[in-house]
Amino acid sequence: MAADGDIPRWTRRRDEFGRMVDLLERTDAIRRDRELTEAEEAGMVQFFEMSVELAWKTLALLMRHDGVSLPAMAPVPVFREAARLGYVDRPDDWMAAVERRNLMSHTYDPAAFRLLVADIGVMFLPLMARLRTMLRDMADR
């Protein structure tokens, strides 16, 4: 078995991202069955925020691993470059995810909070699940 130092850093980050998306999916499944408690909604938003963060950081590490020179280490330029190079689809949705993450990280607006909880399963979770699949497939190359 390879030592941790032999494993590309992006694959460790990919695994963290995958675990976070799994948690987000489980919470969304509960939400579809019944109304979430306030604490469960807060957990779902936290899983979303962490998933967005891990998504762009994983992509940045993967692209660097692939020899891509990134213009900046920040979510927007990383997602733009990832979309341009075909690593992700729907760049506008990724930009919306970053925007919503930033909004929730800096303010608490109950209406925006509830809207995000509803939007996670419809808009953002499918996006993140596609990225999780692509990242797993990339490890097999």
C-alpha positions as CSV (number, residue, x, y, z in Angstrom):
1,M,0.0,0.0,0.0
2,A,1.3,3.5,-0.9
3,A,2.2,5.9,1.9
4,D,0.1,9.0,2.2
5,G,3.0,11.0,0.7
6,D,2.7,8.9,-2.5
7,I,-1.0,9.7,-3.0
8,P,-1.6,12.9,-5.1
9,R,-3.0,15.6,-2.8
10,W,-6.0,16.2,-5.1
11,T,-7.2,12.6,-4.5
12,R,-7.2,13.1,-0.7
13,R,-9.2,16.3,-1.2
14,R,-11.5,14.5,-3.7
15,D,-12.3,11.9,-1.0
16,E,-13.1,14.7,1.5
17,F,-15.4,16.3,-1.2
18,G,-17.1,13.0,-1.9
19,R,-17.8,12.4,1.8
20,M,-19.3,15.9,2.1
21,V,-21.5,15.4,-0.9
22,D,-22.6,12.0,0.6
23,L,-23.7,13.8,3.8
24,L,-25.5,16.5,1.7
25,E,-27.3,13.7,-0.2
26,R,-28.4,12.0,3.0
27,T,-29.7,15.2,4.5
28,D,-31.5,16.0,1.3
29,A,-33.1,12.6,1.3
30,I,-34.4,13.3,4.8
31,R,-35.7,16.7,3.6
32,R,-37.7,15.0,0.9
33,D,-39.3,12.6,3.4
34,R,-40.2,15.2,6.0
35,E,-39.6,18.8,7.1
36,L,-36.1,19.3,8.5
37,T,-35.6,20.7,11.9
38,E,-33.8,24.0,12.2
39,A,-30.6,22.2,13.3
40,E,-30.8,19.8,10.3
41,E,-31.3,22.7,7.9
42,A,-28.2,24.4,9.5
43,G,-26.3,21.2,9.0
44,M,-27.4,21.0,5.3
45,V,-26.3,24.6,4.7
46,Q,-22.9,23.8,6.4
47,F,-22.5,20.7,4.2
48,F,-23.3,22.8,1.2
49,E,-20.7,25.5,2.2
50,M,-18.0,22.9,2.8
51,S,-18.8,21.1,-0.5
52,V,-18.4,24.3,-2.5
53,E,-15.1,25.0,-0.7
54,L,-13.8,21.5,-1.3
55,A,-15.0,21.5,-4.9
56,W,-13.0,24.5,-6.0
57,K,-9.9,23.4,-4.0
58,T,-10.0,19.9,-5.3
59,L,-10.3,21.2,-8.9
60,A,-7.4,23.6,-8.3
61,L,-5.2,20.7,-7.0
62,L,-6.3,18.4,-9.9
63,M,-5.6,21.1,-12.6
64,R,-2.2,21.8,-11.0
65,H,-1.5,18.1,-11.0
66,D,-2.4,18.1,-14.7
67,G,0.1,20.9,-15.3
68,V,-2.5,23.7,-15.7
69,S,-1.3,27.2,-14.6
70,L,-4.1,28.9,-12.7
71,P,-4.6,32.6,-12.8
72,A,-5.5,32.8,-9.1
73,M,-6.3,30.5,-6.2
74,A,-9.8,31.6,-5.6
75,P,-13.2,30.0,-6.4
76,V,-14.3,32.1,-9.3
77,P,-11.1,31.9,-11.4
78,V,-10.7,28.2,-10.6
79,F,-14.3,27.3,-11.7
80,R,-13.9,29.5,-14.8
81,E,-10.7,27.7,-15.8
82,A,-12.2,24.3,-14.9
83,A,-15.2,25.0,-17.2
84,R,-13.0,26.3,-20.0
85,L,-10.9,23.2,-19.9
86,G,-13.9,20.8,-19.6
87,Y,-13.4,19.7,-16.0
88,V,-16.9,21.0,-15.0
89,D,-20.1,21.8,-16.8
90,R,-22.6,24.5,-16.0
91,P,-20.1,27.2,-14.9
92,D,-23.0,29.7,-14.1
93,D,-24.4,27.2,-11.6
94,W,-21.0,26.9,-9.9
95,M,-20.8,30.7,-9.8
96,A,-24.2,30.8,-8.2
97,A,-23.1,28.2,-5.7
98,V,-20.1,30.3,-4.7
99,E,-22.3,33.4,-4.5
100,R,-24.8,31.6,-2.3
101,R,-22.1,30.1,-0.1
102,N,-20.6,33.6,0.4
103,L,-24.0,35.0,1.3
104,M,-24.7,32.4,3.9
105,S,-21.2,32.7,5.3
106,H,-21.5,36.4,6.0
107,T,-25.2,37.0,6.8
108,Y,-28.1,35.3,8.3
109,D,-31.3,36.0,6.4
110,P,-34.0,33.4,7.3
111,A,-35.7,33.7,3.9
112,A,-32.4,33.3,2.0
113,F,-31.5,30.4,4.3
114,R,-34.8,28.5,3.6
115,L,-34.5,29.2,-0.1
116,L,-31.0,27.8,-0.2
117,V,-32.1,24.6,1.6
118,A,-34.8,24.1,-1.1
119,D,-32.3,25.0,-3.9
120,I,-29.6,22.6,-2.7
121,G,-31.4,19.5,-3.7
122,V,-32.7,20.8,-7.0
123,M,-29.9,22.9,-8.3
124,F,-26.6,22.3,-6.5
125,L,-26.7,18.7,-5.4
126,P,-26.9,17.3,-9.0
127,L,-24.0,19.6,-9.9
128,M,-21.9,18.4,-7.0
129,A,-22.8,14.7,-7.7
130,R,-21.6,15.1,-11.3
131,L,-18.3,16.6,-10.1
132,R,-17.9,13.8,-7.6
133,T,-18.4,11.2,-10.3
134,M,-16.0,13.0,-12.7
135,L,-13.3,13.2,-10.0
136,R,-13.7,9.5,-9.1
137,D,-13.4,8.7,-12.8
138,M,-10.3,10.9,-13.1
139,A,-8.5,8.9,-10.5
140,D,-8.9,5.8,-12.7
141,R,-7.1,7.3,-15.6
